Amino acid sequence: MKKHPTIIPFMVYIVKEEKHLERFAVRAKYMDLDPAKNKYVKYIRNIRAIQEYLCKRADKHLIPKVNNTNMDRNVAAIHAAIFSCLRRKEGGESYYDEATNTAKMVDQEYRKQCSSSSSISSSSASSVGW
């Protein structure tokens, strides 16, 4: 973040492995869950390990995590958070808090967007899932 201070970061992830597999079936040429025919399914353990690592890093740096279960709501919340961040940036604030090495502003704005929705549930200290 320090290297790219103008980026507004978000971590999009899928909590449930079954949902992850369903997405991979749709993405595959033959919509198949057979590991022999679907490279994503074949390497699901590796993919999930990478996702877990990235989610832990997102938590550490207060990068909002978006559980990708409802595309419309997620895009709306991210969109609104980005505009709020842009307004704050225009007022002189930074997306990146150098003292804490976090994206504190982005996290705050995303949380505000999520808390304004009645169907939000907090899934960890720095992530909000739908």
Buried (B, 14 or more C-beta within 10 A) or exposed (E): BEEEEEEBBBBBBBBEEEEBBBEBBEEBEEEEBEEEEBEBBBBBEEBBEEBEEBBEEBBEBBBBBBBBEBEEBBEEBBEBBBEBBEEBBEEEEBBBBEEEEBBBBBBBBBBEBBEEEEEBEEEEEBBBBB
